[in-house]
Amino acid sequence: MDFGAINPLTLIATMIVAAMPVLFAAIGELVVEKSGVLNLGVEGLMIIGAVSGFIVAVESGSAVTGLFASVFAGAALALIFGILTQFFHSNQVATGLALTLFGLGLSALLGQSYAGIKPPSFPYPDFGPLADLPVLGLLLFRYDALVYFSAVLVVAVWWFLGYSRAGLALRAVGENHDAAHSLGYKVVRTRILAILFGGACGGLGGAYIALIRVPQWTDGVTAGAGWIALALVVFSSWRPFRVVLGACLFGGVTLLQLNFQAVGIEINAAYLSMAPYLVTILALVAISGSGRRAALDAPDSLGKPFRASA
Amino acid sequence: MFKHRLLAAAAAVAGAVLAAAPGAADPLKVGFIYVGPIGDFGWTYEHDQGRLAVEAAHGDKVETTFVENVPEGGDSERVLTQMALSGHDLIFTTSFGYMDPTINVAAKFPDVKFEHATGYKRADNVSTYSARFYEGRAVIGHIAGKMTKTNTIGYIASYPIPEVIRGINAAYIHAKKVNPDVNFKIVWVFTWFDPAKEADAATTLIEQGADVIMQHTDSPAAMTIAEEKGVYAFGQASDMKQFGPNARLSSIIDDWAPYYVQRVADVLDGSWESIDTWHGIKEGMVEIGEFSDQIPADIQAEAQAISDAIVSGEYHTFTGPLNRQDGSPWLAEGETADDGTLLGMNFYVEGIEGSIPQ
């Protein structure tokens, strides 16, 4: 048993990379839920983003083009959800689940002839001498461009929700859509926009898996990351910076178990495999059990259908 | 009236078709079930190449079908039953975890013949076949031991079954022989095919100092990562060169085609019977992929010599003196392992660190 063999710096660096897919998906879902919509189709959005990003990247020869495609594909799939739930008032839970199943099936169909192909590689920004700094170089300057983009995105979402007028309106819609409506805010339009943003982020998260982390297309390559992202939003009690923390934690558990094995720390493999999911459940129980603030943080109109009748 | 005539005509045509069909020599229906997608460029890909070879060799005397991505366990039993019901005469089940489902379904369909890969349970209508992959492991283990600079070799293992453990032991023995300081880091991923997990495992091993990666999983994900991080790796089941033009040192390629073609021929001429086949480099079921230019010529020659000695029978991969991990003697000087021990191998040889998960 030798913990010393695990280099904490490289471990943190890989944990950050492992956190990316769930981070993107969760930050998108956070905005969606803040607007009062519960979209359980995150897994479907991610896998559609993954497959379309992969196909476009392979066909165009550019990973960046692929990422843009994944953003559009995710948003397009989310739009179906938006139209069904916002205009036709379908049940959000059932529609979201259907979206996941539909996404998994469609991606398998689209991706059939793309298994086993190597996608074009994604560019890494070059920080020159900064990357060679002893500790900081490894911790800060050796990631792919999307990692830096994710940092910008989280800060932007935090600012948007907390300090911008539009963000305030979005939260108002999520807390009490009837009140927001009577004040003249466009409830349905706000929610559709939030759903589109959530879809775009989910798509990007999926593409991160297929284009950067693995990088390969296979059926079900997202392997449940969408569900973890959903849990993460609750775990973070709808706060952007806590999402980052949770994403590193959840992404890291998988890596930690592989690291443990490699240095010869013996834990029954079954426990290791279930660890990320166990942490998710424990986190959810701890949060709902504490009972004071967390429950209040949930947007009041979350999952409730809105009809502009009054 | 008109309607009746139409129906009668249709019936006549249908009758003619039905009557004609057996006359046109019913093709032999051969089914394959795969654990991964045929495009995995690894294990399943090579089995499907074997299927295509059957079609090429036997032409319209056979009709082949396959089902990919069939999970091991209960689901596979359902797929197998479906195949047997739909008139298949011979079914190849190409993953270890299909063993019990194959035996169960075979008991219900005594007229259908089954061929199970890498298992050890047989019946009157169930044959087993496998390849001596460990012979290939000996060759690449030697190369790995010579090529590592950090003296750390990362090994991505799938499930703790004898076949995988045999591979680890064979590779370790031969790496250790040429490099006494070598150390194996073994990570169990508990899957045959999960590129994301395989990639994570490869990344972890490289971070922990491994500069040569071996795998016993089916996708080229680890090869892709090795190429990216500038370390060495070996193609597994298939050549995988396109995934790591610089990283790939050599590969262990499975060639199932001759066996599949032969077994189908046996069914066609009625000579098929339940047997157990375990072929190696000699018979061509295990093939060592071309050596990369990264390997110095003398090491290439040594590796080739090991392969040649295995083919000629002069050398056995597991030749004593060898001890078990706990230090207890296993093989005496010059003694070689018998197939029975190899087939049930559930222990590491001396020197490997860690324990086999239960």
Interface residues (C-beta under 8 A of the other chain):
Chain A: A5 I6 N7 T10 L11 T14 A18 Q112 S113 Y114 A115 G116 K118 S121 I209 R213 V214 P215 Q216 T218 D219 V221 A223 T254 L255 L258 N259 Q261 A262 V263 G264 E266 N268 A269 S273
Chain B: P37 G39 D40 F41 Y45 N69 G154 K185 I186 V187 W188 V189 F190 F193 D194 P195 A196 K197 A199 D200 A201 T203 T204 L205 E207 Q208 S219 P220 A221 T224 E228 Q242 F243 E353 G354 S355 P357 Q358
